[in-house]
Amino acid sequence: MRSLPGKIHHTIPPRLNRPIHMKHLRLIPTLYTIGVLVLCILPRLLSAATLANPAVYYDPVANPRAVVIVGAARFAILTPQLIRMEWASDRRFEDHASLVFLNRLQPVPDFTYQTAADGKTVIRTPALTLVYAPGKWDGEFTPENLAISFKLGGKEIVWKPGMGDTGNLLGAARTLDRVRGSEVQLELGLIPRAGWTVVDDSARPLFDSANFSFTQGEESPWPWVTPRSAGDRQDWYFVGYGHDYKRALSDFTRVAGKIPLPPRFAFGAWWSRYWSYTAHELDKLIQGFGTQETPLDVLVIDMDWHPTFDEFPATNKLDASGPKLGWTGYSWNKLLFPDPDRFLASVHEQGLKATVNLHPAGGVQPWEDGYPEMARASGIDPATKQYLPFDNSDRNFATHYMKYIIHPLERQGINFFWLDWQQEDITKVSGLNPTWWLNYIFFSDQQREAKRALLFHRWGGLGNHRYQIGFSGDTTSARESLAFQPYLTATAANVGYAYWSHDIGGHIPGAIGPELYLRWIQWGIFSPILRTHTTKNPEAERRIWASPEPYSDLMRDGFAERYAMQPYIYTEARKTYDTGLAFLHPLYYEWPEGPAAWSPDSLLGAMQTGDRLSYDPSITFAELSALEQKLSALPGVIQALRATESSPEFAKTGSDSNPNQPNARLAAYNSAITTAMAHLADISETKPRASLDKLPGEQSTVPDR
């Protein structure tokens, strides 16, 4: 309880120096109550607004006191370990926000610099020493004129332009479509074993404004992409945090924008399957979750919600953009959903959120419901039935597209969208990745609508951490894919991409045995998003109650465990927003100098889940029970992480110096698990902290059936 302030001494104006009547005194309790409510509720409302739209206070212009200009080079010391390095042949430096770096105005760090008569400049921060010697030619950055040094593990590390980033611990990948196991190349991340990395921002487009406040709602100015100025120029960011990985990511999100906090329902269970469901069949499916006492929060409706390939006379015909006709659609398939409004109302009445699959690359065809209005807004007579090609880099097209095509679906009851098309690789703006930009359009459009934005999409590249949640693609249904997903999920934290949603059970070919599906679910329980999925294969079953026993009961236990942990996960997600550290991250964040964190097993998937738990898919559980022995070693479920006072027995036997004593090891392990589960029960049964409370307008996450 907040204590009342002490006595305030002031002079009463003469016009107020009059007797106080009893009717005025009777108002004091009411006024006090109103004041308390304002003090309590206003911060919550402001907090909700900030979480829904965290990008309000961006300023792309660095503090002049943090800037050093030497001829055609400019250095902005953003933090003691993060320096922006620009070179421009025309000496015209760039102060617009780039697609990644939005907020260069940071507190001025301690630093010194000296410039000699020949231009040689030395900049020193508590962490880095930069030496720039342009010489008389004042040319671009080269190994001969630029170097940065720092200490790591007692040794001096020197970086120069052109050095290979061989120690980079990687980041995310655009897609796992048709990938089996680890057969994919991850992009470079921000976390290096060598202690440094460099982000080359030179070719990345810019925003024409950094005003993301959207105070005028849908009439607010919409920051849009703009190309960089022509001419020879370099725009680099030296990231030199050594092994202080947590600080590196925290500072990155200060400069590049925070990781938004998804609504709490997103951390519940999602049902997804590529199938030509009717509205009636989906209603029966939802009822099945209730009958089987299986929790559900999100209903994902794949692409057959709109007319697809089979509904068009020429099924092999290509649309005007090139792909097969039927991929793109925005109007309900009335054969499957005769009354979509009623269907979505029923979904919401049962406490669920709904999302639909979109492949926008095909543009807007003349048969779409929203075509007439969009055509007129685009200056086209709808009677001509002229195709509207998809061009998300065009502000007018995007504005009309959202207003006349997407917003009507939202008004019908679609809560957020699943963007399932990679948009090829090019746009009309040089260097603009269409997937990246499409994610921005959909997410920021919800912010302009004053909604708590949520998006389900493919990774578009660095900076897309601001637009969660990620769809990893159509993976192969194989053990190798399951083994790779924990590694990918943890490694994506190296670029701030905190919320992967994988196809639990795999996509292609879909049909798998119950043991592999159980293993996949047990991984999904501890992954950021729990979403089952499969391709259109009648042999592919994802309803957990349809699996044979004992697998079905174990799957139910897993779902129950997920919901018991939901307050914990949501709390950790709030910490992710506050700190820039994905709650599911590699062990080397916690022990960057510890050999165990760098072991092959750890690098391939062992990870930290918030402050209390870890996941290690390599653990063998054959000792846990006779049942698990029969199931051939179930995957790692919960391992009490860190040898804390809550699990002293596990700490004593963690090294397992004598593996020939399984009974002692099992007893210690069971004790640690019991303690961990008791802690989780405490969390789920006590009143949530402020960070766990539902935000305004947020419904219950568990349907009350």
Secondary structure, DSSP 8 states (H G I E B T S, - for coil): -------------GGG-S---HHHHHHHHHHHHHHHHHHHHHHHHHHHHHHH---SS---S--GGGEEEETTEEEEEEETTEEEEEEETT-----S-BSS-----------EEEE-TT--EEEE-SS-EEEE--GGGT----TTTEEEEEEETTEEEEE-TT---TTB-----S--TT--TT-S-----S-BTTS-EEEE-TT--EES------TTGGGS----EE---SSSEEEEEEE--TT-HHHHHHHHHHHH-------GGGGSEEE---S---HHHHHHHHHHHHHTT----EEEE-GGGS--GGGSSSTT-B-TTSSBTTS---S--TTT-S-HHHHHHHHHHTT-EEEEEE-GGG-B-TTSTTHHHHHHHTT--GGG---B---TTSHHHHHHHIIIIIHHHHHHT--EEEE-----S--SSTT--HHHHHHHHHHHHHHHTT-----BB---STTGGGS--EE----BSSHHHHHHHHHHHHHGGGGT---EE--BT-SBS----HHHHHHHHHHHHHSSBEEE---S-TT----GGGS-TTHHHHHHHHHHHHHHHHHHHHHHHHHHHHHS--SEEEGGGT-TT-GGGGSHHHHTT-EEETTTEEE-TT---TTS-HHHHHTT------EE-S--TT-HHHHHHTT-S-TT-HHHHHHHHHHHHHHHHHHHHHHHHS---GGGS--TT---SS---
